[in-house]
Amino acid sequence: MVLGVLLGLVLTCLLLLSLWRPSPQRRKLPPGPTPLPIIGNILQMDLKDTRKSLRNFSKIYGPVFTLYLGRKPAVVLHGYEAVKEALIDHGEKFAGRGSFPVVNKITKGLGVVFSSGRRWKEMRRFSLMTLRNFGMGKKSIEDRVQEEAHCLVEELRKTNGSPCDPTFILGCAPCNVICSIVFQNRFDYKDQEFLTFMDILNEDVEILSSPWMQICNNFPAIIDYLPGRHRKLFKNLNFSKHYFLAKIIDHQESLDINNPRDFIDCFLIKMEQEKDDPKTEFTCENLIFSASDLFAAGTETTSTTLRYSLLLLLKYPEVTAKVQEEIARVIGRNRSPCMQDRRHMPYTDAVLHEIQRYIDLLPTNLPHAVTCDIKFRKYFIPKGTTVITSLTSVLHDDKEFPNPERFDPGHFLDENGKFKKSDYFFPFSAGKRSCVGESLARLELFLFLTSILQNFNLKSPVDPKDLDTTAVASGFLSVPPKFQICFIPI
C-alpha cells in the first residue's frame, strides 16, 4: 500500500516535471523568478497590488524579465526605455493582443480591443475612420460634448448641494457622448435602460479589477468549474451582447445607405459591400463586439477618471481654488468652456495631466503579444508570447516626476508656470495599440471638469485630510474608493 502511494507520487512528480520542462526557445527568454510547476509565479505576486510586485521584480531582474502566469510565460517591460522601445520603436512587432481568457470566452477575439492580426487592423482602421467622420477631432464633437456638459451641470444642480455619490452621474455624461456616436441616441439621466446599463458597466470594471479575476485569467481551465464573480461577468457580457444585437436589428430595419446616422449604420453598409467576400471581417458578430468595445471603453475609462478627479480636487482644495481662479480669468461665468481655452490655462492643463498620471488608470495596460519571433535587446521572445507593459513604471518614474506618489501639478509646469510636456505621459498607452478614443477622452475631461468647477464649489462632508485617494482595486483599472461630495452652486 505504502509502496503504491510512493510510486504514485513519483509518477505524478515526473508528469508535472515533463509538463513544465521549458522548450529550448523559452530558455532564451529574459530572466525572472523561479516558477513553480503548473502555478508559475502566482504565489510570489501580490494580486491586490501587482504594481508593487512588478516593481520589486524589476529591482532584481532588470527592466525586462519573465513571469510565468500559470504555465505560460509573459515578458514584463518595466520603465520608460523598455516600454517605449517595444511599443513605439518596434510597434508593429508588439501589436498583438495578449491572452485575456475570461473576456475572450465571450468575445472569441472579435471586436477592436481584444482582436489581433488582420482582424484588429481592419476593425481599428474602420473605427478610427468612422469616429472621425462623426466628429472626433472636429468642432462638431466638441459641440456635442459641450451640450452634454450643460446637461451634466443641470443634473448636478438637482442635488441641491446635498452630499451624494457622484459615480452614476459622472458615468452618464461620457456614456451619452459615445451613445450618440455608436447608435445616435442619448438617454435621460433617469432612463431605466440607462440606469441598468451603467450599473452593469460599473460592476464589470469592479469584477475585472479584482484579484479573483487575475486568478481566472491565469488559470482559465478552472473558470468553467468554479463558482465566483466571473460567472456574473459572463452574465453581464452576454446581456451586453444581446443588447447590442437588438440595436443592430433596429438599425437594419431603418437603414438608409445614403444617409448613415452612426457607427452601426456605417458598419452595416460595409457589411453589405463585402457580403460576397468569404474572408470579410465585417460580420454581425464583429459589429456587436466592436460597438460594445467602443461603448465600454468610451464610457468607463473617462467616468472613472472624472470620479477620481473630483476626489483629488476635494482632497486638495488649494489646487481646486487655483483652477477656479484660472477659469474665472480666462472663461468667465457667461459662456461655456471650449477647447481653445485650454492653451490659455496652463495650470488647469497641468492639473488634468497630473490627475491622469497620479491615478495610473491602466497600471499594466492591456496585455500585448509579439506578432513574430523577435530578438529584443539580448533576449529571444517567441511569436505569440504575452507582453506586459508596466504603465505605472512610466507614469511614476521618479527621475521624470520627483516624488511620484505625491499629487503635484508642478510635475507639468516649468519654472515660469507654463505647461511642460513630458514624453513619459502614457495614460492612453502608446504606439500601434494606443487608445482609439484618446482625443475624445481628453476633450471630455477638460470640458466636463471645467464646466463643473465653473458652476460649483466642491465640498466634502468629511475633513479633506481624512479622504483616502488610494485605489481600492487595480487589477484592470484603478478604481477609486467610494466618497460623498457636495456640489454648491456658485
N, C-alpha and C positions, 0 to 999 in steps of 0.2 A: 504493500500500500504506500509506504513512505517512498520507496524507490520509484513508484509510478508518479507520485506527486513531483519528486525532484526532476524526473525525466520530462514531465510536462512543463515545468518551469524553465528548464534548459531549452527545450524546443521553442517555447514562447519567446525567450530572450533572443534566440537565434533568428526567429522570424522577424522580431522587431528590428534587430540589427540589419537584417537583409533589406527590410523595407526602408531603413533610414540611411543605408550606405550611400553617400553622395556620389554623383556621377563625376567623371573627370572634369567636365565643364564647370560644375559647381565648385570644385576645389579651387578654381581660379577666381571665384567671387571675392569681394572685399572681406577683410577680417570682421569678426564680430564675436559676441559672447557665445560660449559653447551651448548648443541647444540640447534639450532632452529628446529622446525618441518620441515621435508622434506629436507631442505638445509643443515642441520647439522651445522658444524663449518666453512663452507666455507667463510663466511664474516669476520671471525676472523683471517684469514690467508692472508699473502701477497703472492699472486700467482706468483709474479715476483721474490720473494726471500723466498722460502719455508724453506731454511736452517735457516734463521733468525727466522721465526715463530716457528719452532720446538725447536730451542734453547731457545726462550723465554718461551714456554710452559714447557720445562723441568725444568726451574728455579722455576716454581710454583708447578708443579705436580710430579717432580722427574724423574728418568731415564726410567720409564715405565708408559706410560699414554695412554689414549684412545682419538682418534679424530673420529668424525662422518663425513665421506666424502659422503655427501648426507644422505641417510637413513641408510647406513651400517657403522658399527664401524670398525676402524682399530687401532690396538695396535701399538704404536710407541716405539721403543727401542732407547734410546739416551745415548751415552757414551760407552767406550770400554768394560766395565764389562758386561753390559746388552747385547750388540751386540755379544760379544764372547760367553757368556753363552748360548744364543739362537742358533747361527749359528754353533758353534763348539761343546760345551758340550751337547746340545740337537739337533744336526744337523738333524737327521732323522725326528724328530717331527716338525721341522721348514722348511722342504724341499719342501713344496707345493709352487705352483705359485699363487700369489695373483691376484686379478682381474685387468685386463688391457683391458677394453671393446672395445676401439677403434681398437686395433690390433686384439683382439680375433674375432671381427666381420668378419675379412678376414681369419685368420688362423684357427679358430674353435678349438683352443687348440692343434693344431698339431705342429710338429717340435721339436726342442730341447729347445729353450728359453722359450716359453710360455706354454709348456705342464706340466702335473703333473702326479703323481702316477706311475703306471706300465709303461705307455707310455713314460714318461720322463726318467725313469730309463733305459729302453731299448734303447731309442734314444741317451741318453748321453753316455751309455756304448759303443754302436756301434760307435758313433762319435769319442770318445777318442781312441778307438782301431784302427780305420781307419786312423785317423790323425797320430798316432804313426807309423802305417805301412807305411805311406807315408813320414816319416822322422821327424815328430815333436819330438824334444828332441834328435835328432841324427845329425850326421855330414852332412847327405845328405840335410836336410832342411837348415842348415847353408850355404852350398854351394849355394843353390837356392837364399837365401836372399842376399848373397854377390854378386851374378850375378845381382840381381835387384838393389842393391845399386850402382853398376857400371853404370847401365842404368840411374838411378836417377841422378848421378853426371854428366853424359854426357848431360842429358836433361837440367840440371841447367846451364851448360856451354853455352847453346844456348841462354840464357837470356842476355849474353854479359855484365853482370854487371849492367844492367838497372833495375830500380825499377819494381817489379812485385808482384802480389798477389800469394802466394805460395799454395793456397788452392787446386787447381786441381792437380798440380804436386805431392804434398805430399800425395794426395789420391791415385794416380796411383800406387805407389810403393807397399804398403801393399795389395792393391787390386790385383795386379798381382801375388803376392805370394799365396794368398788364391785361386785365379783363377786356378793356376797350380795344386793345391791340389783337388779342387772341380770338375773341368772339364778339367784338363790337357791342359790348354791354357793360354797364356799371350798375352796381347794386346800391340800394338804400342801406344805410348802416344798420337798420333794424330788420332787414330782409332775412327770413328764417333760413332760406337756402344759403345765403351768405354766412350767417352765423354758424351753420353746420360745417361748411367748408373751412372756415377759419379755425374752428375747433380742431378739425382733423389735421390741418397743416401744423398747428402748434403741437399737437400730440405726436405727430410723426417726427418732428425735429427732436423732441424730448427723448423719444424712443431711440432714434438713430444716434443720439449723443451719449447714450448710457453705456456703462461698462459691459452690460449683458450683450448689447449689440456687437461689441467688439469680439466677444467670445463666439457669437454666432457666425460672424464673418470669417473668423479664423478657423472655425471647425464646422463648415457647412453641412457635413454629414449628419449632425445632430439635430438640425433645425426641424426636420420632419417628425421627429420622435419625442421632442421635449416640449412641455408647456412653457409659457413665458410671454413676455410682451412682444416678441417678434410675431406672434400669431395675430395680435392686434394690429401690428403694422401691415401684415398681409391683408387683413380685412379692410383697412383704410385704403391701401393701394388699389385693391380691387374695386372699392367704392369709387375712387377717383377715375379708374379706367372706364367704368360703366357710365359715369357722369359725363366724361368727355365724348364717349361714343354717342350718347343721346344728343349732345350738342352738334356732333358731326352729322347725324341723321337729319336734324332740323335744318342744318345748312344745306345739305344735299337737296332737300325739298324746295328750297327757295333760292338756289344758286343762280346768279346771273353772271355768266363767264365774262361778260363785257364790263362788269361793274363789281369787282371783288371788294367785299366790305372789311375783311380782316384776314388774319393769318390762316384760319381754317379754310376760307374761300380760296385763297391763293394756293394752298396745298391741294385742295380738291381739283382745281384747274390743272395743276401739274400732274396729278394722278390720271386725269383724262388724257392729257397729252402723251403720257408714257404707258398707257394701258396695254399696248401691244408689245412692250419690251419685257421679256421674261426676267431680265436682270434688274428691273427698276427697283429703286429703294422707296419709291413714292407709293406706299400702300396704306390702307386704312389703319393697320396696326401701328405703323410708323408714325402716322398722323396723331393717333391717340397719345403716344408717349412723347412725341415732340411737343405737342400742345401742352401736355401735362408738365413736361420739364420746364418750359418757358414760364408757365403759371406758377409752379412751386418756387423756382429759382428767383423769379421776379417779385415774389411776394415775401417769402420767409427771410431771405438774407437781409433785405432792406428793412423790413419791420423789426427784426432782431437788432439791427444796428441802430435804428431810431429809438428803440426801447432802452438800449444800453446808453445811448447818447443822453437821454433825459436823466437817467440815473447818475451819470457822471456830472451833468450840469447841476443836479441837486447837491451832489457831494462837494462840488467846488463852486460855490456861489460867486466867488470873485471872478472866475472865468466867465460865468454867465453874464455878470454885470458888464464886463468889457465887450462881450459880443453884442449885448443890447445897446451899448453906447455907440458901437460902430454901425449897427442897424439904424439907429436914430439919426446918425450923422449922414450916412450915405443914402439910405432909402427913405427915411422919414415914416410918417404914420398914414399918409394919404394914398399910397399906391402899393401894389403887390411887389414883392421881390422878383427879380428876374436874373438870369444867369450872367448878364453883363455886369451886374453889381459885384459879382464875386471878385473880379480883378481889382476892384477898389476897396476890398475888405480883407486885407492880409491877415488880420488876427482871426477873423471868422474862418478863413480858409485854413489857417494853421490848426485851429481847434478841430475842424472836421477831419483833417488828416490825422491829427493826434488821436482822436476817438477811434478811427479805424485801425491805427497802429496799435493802440493800447489794448483794445478788446480782442484783437487777434482772432477774427471771426472763424476762420478755417485753419486751425492750428497745423494740421498735417496735410492740408489740401485734399483734393480727391485723389485717389491712387492713380498714378501713371503706370505705363508699361513700355518697355523698349520694343520698337517695331521691327528690329533686326538684331542680329548678333553685333555687339559693339564693344570696342576697347575704350573704356572710359578711365582716363588717367592711366594707371598701370594695371587696371583690372579688366577682366573679361566678363561681360554681362550677356547671357544668352537671350535670344529673342523671346519675348513674352514674359520676361521677369518683371514682377511688380516693383515699382519705384515709388518710395515715399519721400516727398519733398517737404521738409520742415519749414513752413512759412513763419512759424514762431521764431526760428533762429535768425531769420532775416529781419523781421519787424522788431525784434527785441535784441538786436545786435548792440552790445554795449560800447563799441567803438563809434558807431554811427549815431547812436542815441544814448548819451550818458544817462545813467540811472534808468534803464529801460522799463523797469517795473513801476516807475512813477509816472503819473499822468501829468504831462508838461507840454503845453502848446509851443513852448520855446524850442522844442525839437525841430520845428519847421519855421523858425524865424531867425533872420540874421541879426547882427549887432545893431542894425538900423531899424529893426521892427518890420522889415519887408519879408514877404513869404519866401521861404527857401525850399526848393525841391530836393528830393532825395531819391537816388537810384535804388534805395532799399525799400521803397514803398511798394509792397507786393500784396495788398489785401485782396486783389482780384486775381491772384496768381500771375503768371507771365508766360509769354511765348504762345505757341500754337493753340493751347487749350485754355487760354485766359478767358475770363468771364465774357460771354456774348453780350450781356446787358450792362457792361461797365459804365458806358456813358449815360445810360438811363438811370442807373443807381446813383451816380454822382450828382446828376440833375435833381433827383428826388430828395436826396439827403440835404442838399443845400436849400431847395425851395421849401420843403416841409419844415425843417428846423428853424429857418429864418422867419417863416410865417408864424410859427408858434411863438417864438421869442419876440416878434414884433407886436403880438397881441396879448401876451400873457406874461406875468411874473410867475416863476415856479417856486412852489413852497413844499417842503417836506413835513409831514406830520410828526416826524421824529427829528432829533438833532442830526444835521448833516454829518457830524463827526461819527455818528453811530451807523451810518449807511455802509454796508459791505458791498464792494464792487467786484468781488471775486466770482468768477463764473461758477455756476452750480453744476454744469456739465460741459465737457469739452471734447468728447469723443469724435463728434462730427462737426457741429457748430458750437461755438462758445455761447452758452445760454446764460443770460444774466439772472440774478436772483429776483424773486418777486418783490415788488415795492409799491408803495402808495405815493401819489403825487396830487397836489392841488394846483389847478390852473386858475390863477387870479387875474381877471381881466384888467388890462391897463387902461 
